[in-house]
Amino acid sequence: MEQFEIIVILLLLSFITLIFTGFPLAWVLGGVSFLFTVIAFALADWFNVDTYFLRSWDDFAVIVDRIYAQMSSWVLVALPMFIFMGLMLDRSGVAERLMKSFAKLFGGLRGGLAITVILIGVLLAASTGIVGASVVLLSMLALPIMLEKNYSKPLMTGVVASSGTLGILIPPSIMLVIMADQLSLPVGTLFMGAVFPGLLLGVCYVLYVVGVGLFNPSAAPAPAQHERITWADVWDTVLAVIPPFGLILAVLGTIFFGIATPTEASGIGAMGATLLAAANKRLNMDVIRQVARETSLTTAFIFGIFLGATAFALVMRSLGGDEFIGDLLKGLPFPDWGVVAFILFVAFISGFFLDWLEISLIILPLVAPVVEALGYDLAWFTVLFAVCLQTSFLTPPVGFSLFYLKGVAPPGIEIQHIYKGVIPFVLIQIFVLVMVFLFEDIVMWLPGQMY
């Protein structure tokens, strides 16, 4: 089977190379899969050997059944619902009210506006899960004010980009929904496991801003004059927090306490976000059409990649690719924990060039069986892997949060400010990744208590 090991390596290299051509990823995955199926058949005839289970075009037709089974998954029904919820909440006016209330409460502190952005980012993450919408919204709300207050450009852009990215980890996260489907894990377990790592990231971001304010006051200045905080301001902040917190409780609370499945909770979240938009007088037919259209496009994009990844996985496994990669990882001269660390390092480097979706659909299913065979809890490793993929949004050249931010940034903010600003937050993400790696209970304590 040495010939097929070479084909597996060429398959992976061809996929990586074609990504940089600019072709849509779904077409790249499907096209490479078809091409290497033809090559595998020719090679099998030439050397008179069989592939693992893909021996004819009749065998390749099994992909139809696989796609049908995947599209029939009730877990994936939650995907468009959570996307709809995030996009509708983006237009509900909740974030604008939070920004005004939190700015009054924390604006007088050194670095207070940056802390405000992080707190809003955490709340948006726990009620939307859509990174692009969160980054754009926080950019438009916070950057003009922070520029006016003379905040350091790298600091303000780093805070906005990293805070907006929390939505991909803190539940309800569409990334965790997809990972749960790929590995046949309970979505609720991954949601609960990701709560503390996500909050730990938020706390570390706040501590970093506080440290910048102490050791580099000019980067995070306190205003010369600030209105005195009154009980009315505190009460206004409480009222601003109640709607998103209520939505979080309605979605995550029903999942955590076993009242509703994640699919049912996603419908509750979509309806709750719509009601919030209506309560803030932001709901009309134009908004509904825009949100429905963006939800359809985003869902179609994700499922298009699903179809391509299904074909890719079929061809890869038919050539013995999963066994090849498994043997390669097990043969590394590392202890068990070193193998897991190496996998995370590969995922981190892949994040410079690939989106989280490709890594979740292609790399994660290949390495997860190896990690499970080493005796590690698969739910813990999946959340650990998700924490690692946080960095893919901030690392150039394919860090999508950087492009979202640059697209709406006010004049005067250049790409070098953004690149410089995200470096400390990538380091913080790596620090939290190490903490989750060393202390498994950060992930597993809450699921253990709930179950």
Rosetta blueprint (number, residue, H / E / L):
1 M L
2 E H
3 Q H
4 F H
5 E H
6 I H
7 I H
8 V H
9 I H
10 L H
11 L H
12 L H
13 L H
14 S H
15 F H
16 I H
17 T H
18 L H
19 I H
20 F L
21 T L
22 G L
23 F L
24 P L
25 L H
26 A H
27 W H
28 V H
29 L H
30 G H
31 G H
32 V H
33 S H
34 F H
35 L H
36 F H
37 T H
38 V H
39 I H
40 A H
41 F H
42 A H
43 L H
44 A H
45 D H
46 W H
47 F H
48 N L
49 V L
50 D L
51 T L
52 Y L
53 F L
54 L L
55 R L
56 S L
57 W H
58 D H
59 D H
60 F H
61 A L
62 V H
63 I H
64 V H
65 D H
66 R H
67 I H
68 Y H
69 A H
70 Q H
71 M H
72 S L
73 S L
74 W L
75 V H
76 L H
77 V H
78 A H
79 L H
80 P H
81 M H
82 F H
83 I H
84 F H
85 M H
86 G H
87 L H
88 M H
89 L H
90 D H
91 R L
92 S L
93 G L
94 V H
95 A H
96 E H
97 R H
98 L H
99 M H
100 K H
101 S H
102 F H
103 A H
104 K H
105 L H
106 F H
107 G L
108 G L
109 L L
110 R L
111 G L
112 G H
113 L H
114 A H
115 I H
116 T H
117 V H
118 I H
119 L H
120 I H
121 G H
122 V H
123 L H
124 L H
125 A H
126 A L
127 S L
128 T L
129 G L
130 I L
131 V H
132 G H
133 A H
134 S H
135 V H
136 V H
137 L H
138 L H
139 S H
140 M H
141 L H
142 A H
143 L H
144 P H
145 I H
146 M H
147 L H
148 E H
149 K L
150 N L
151 Y L
152 S L
153 K H
154 P H
155 L H
156 M H
157 T H
158 G H
159 V H
160 V H
161 A H
162 S H
163 S H
164 G H
165 T H
166 L H
167 G H
168 I H
169 L L
170 I L
171 P L
172 P L
173 S L
174 I H
175 M H
176 L H
177 V H
178 I H
179 M H
180 A H
181 D H
182 Q H
183 L H
184 S L
185 L L
186 P L
187 V H
188 G H
189 T H
190 L H
191 F H
192 M H
193 G H
194 A H
195 V H
196 F H
197 P H
198 G H
199 L H
200 L H
201 L H
202 G H
203 V H
204 C H
205 Y H
206 V H
207 L H
208 Y H
209 V H
210 V H
211 G H
212 V H
213 G H
214 L H
215 F H
216 N L
217 P L
218 S L
219 A L
220 A L
221 P L
222 A L
223 P L
224 A L
225 Q L
226 H L
227 E L
228 R L
229 I L
230 T L
231 W H
232 A H
233 D H
234 V H
235 W H
236 D H
237 T H
238 V H
239 L H
240 A H
241 V H
242 I H
243 P H
244 P H
245 F H
246 G H
247 L H
248 I H
249 L H
250 A H
251 V H
252 L H
253 G H
254 T H
255 I H
256 F H
257 F L
258 G L
259 I L
260 A L
261 T L
262 P H
263 T H
264 E H
265 A H
266 S H
267 G H
268 I H
269 G H
270 A H
271 M H
272 G H
273 A H
274 T H
275 L H
276 L H
277 A H
278 A H
279 A H
280 N L
281 K L
282 R L
283 L L
284 N L
285 M H
286 D H
287 V H
288 I H
289 R H
290 Q H
291 V H
292 A H
293 R H
294 E H
295 T H
296 S H
297 L H
298 T H
299 T H
300 A H
301 F H
302 I H
303 F H
304 G H
305 I H
306 F H
307 L H
308 G H
309 A H
310 T H
311 A H
312 F H
313 A H
314 L H
315 V H
316 M H
317 R H
318 S H
319 L L
320 G L
321 G H
322 D H
323 E H
324 F H
325 I H
326 G H
327 D H
328 L H
329 L H
330 K H
331 G L
332 L L
333 P L
334 F L
335 P L
336 D H
337 W H
338 G H
339 V H
340 V H
341 A H
342 F H
343 I H
344 L H
345 F H
346 V H
347 A H
348 F H
349 I H
350 S H
351 G L
352 F L
353 F L
354 L L
355 D L
356 W H
357 L H
358 E H
359 I H
360 S H
361 L H
362 I H
363 I H
364 L H
365 P H
366 L H
367 V H
368 A H
369 P H
370 V H
371 V H
372 E H
373 A H
374 L L
375 G L
376 Y L
377 D L
378 L H
379 A H
380 W H
381 F H
382 T H
383 V H
384 L H
385 F H
386 A H
387 V H
388 C H
389 L H
390 Q H
391 T H
392 S H
393 F H
394 L L
395 T L
396 P L
397 P L
398 V L
399 G L
400 F H
401 S H
402 L H
403 F H
404 Y H
405 L H
406 K H
407 G H
408 V H
409 A L
410 P L
411 P L
412 G L
413 I L
414 E L
415 I H
416 Q H
417 H H
418 I H
419 Y H
420 K H
421 G H
422 V H
423 I H
424 P H
425 F H
426 V H
427 L H
428 I H
429 Q H
430 I H
431 F H
432 V H
433 L H
434 V H
435 M H
436 V H
437 F H
438 L H
439 F L
440 E L
441 D H
442 I H
443 V H
444 M H
445 W H
446 L H
447 P H
448 G H
449 Q H
450 M H
451 Y L
